[in-house]
Amino acid sequence: MNGGAKGQWSSERFAVFFTPGVHKVDMNIGFYTSVYGLGLSPKDVTINSIYVDPFQNEFGPLPNSLDVFWRSAENFITNGDTLWSAS
């Protein structure tokens, strides 16, 4: 699953909500995307893999974590790979 706007200057905005339970998704978080677990606590929602690709930018295949912002995630746990680039 690849969620979110394709460019940092896009006017698109996305929110992805996960109900309590285990969700077998592999999710690359795009620009202007927020991911939320809807449980009472983070332990109520489990996502297999969630990441922000540090090579996803508008200027070519360069490792540029300064270009991978405007994303958020909260209220869930992961049981797989998690990579979150931050500027």
C-alpha positions in Angstrom: 0.0 0.0 0.0 1.4 3.3 -1.0 -0.5 6.1 0.6 -0.4 9.8 0.1 0.2 12.6 -2.3 3.1 12.2 -4.8 4.7 15.6 -4.3 5.5 17.9 -1.5 3.6 20.8 -3.0 0.5 18.8 -3.7 -2.9 20.1 -2.4 -4.0 16.5 -1.7 -4.4 15.4 2.0 -5.0 11.8 3.2 -5.9 10.2 6.5 -5.9 6.4 7.0 -7.7 4.9 10.0 -7.3 1.4 11.3 -9.9 -0.3 13.6 -8.7 -2.4 16.5 -7.1 -5.7 15.5 -4.1 -6.9 13.4 -3.7 -5.5 10.0 -1.4 -7.3 7.5 -0.4 -4.3 5.4 2.9 -3.0 4.2 2.4 0.7 4.0 4.7 3.4 2.5 3.5 6.7 3.9 3.4 9.5 1.2 3.3 13.2 1.6 0.5 14.8 3.6 -0.7 11.5 5.0 -1.7 10.8 8.6 -2.2 7.2 9.9 -4.3 6.6 13.1 -5.1 3.6 15.2 -8.7 3.8 16.5 -8.2 1.7 19.6 -8.4 2.9 23.2 -4.7 2.3 23.5 -1.9 1.7 21.0 -1.9 -2.0 21.9 -5.4 -2.3 20.4 -4.1 -1.8 16.8 -1.2 -3.7 15.2 0.2 -2.9 11.7 2.7 -5.3 10.1 5.0 -2.7 8.4 4.9 1.0 8.1 7.6 3.2 6.6 8.6 6.5 5.1 10.9 5.8 2.2 14.0 8.1 2.5 14.6 7.7 -1.2 11.1 9.0 -2.1 11.5 12.6 -3.2 10.8 14.7 -6.2 14.4 15.2 -7.1 15.5 11.7 -8.1 16.7 8.6 -6.3 18.8 10.4 -3.7 18.7 9.6 0.1 17.2 12.8 1.3 15.3 12.6 4.6 14.9 16.4 4.5 12.4 15.9 1.7 10.2 13.3 3.5 8.1 15.3 6.0 4.5 16.3 6.3 3.4 12.9 7.6 2.2 11.6 10.9 1.3 8.3 12.7 -0.2 7.7 16.1 -1.9 5.2 18.4 -0.8 1.8 17.1 2.1 -0.7 17.3 4.0 -2.5 14.6 5.1 -6.1 14.6 7.3 -5.9 11.6 9.6 -3.4 10.0 9.3 0.3 10.8 11.3 3.0 9.2 10.4 6.6 9.8 12.7 9.3 8.2 12.4 12.7 9.8 13.9 16.0 9.0 
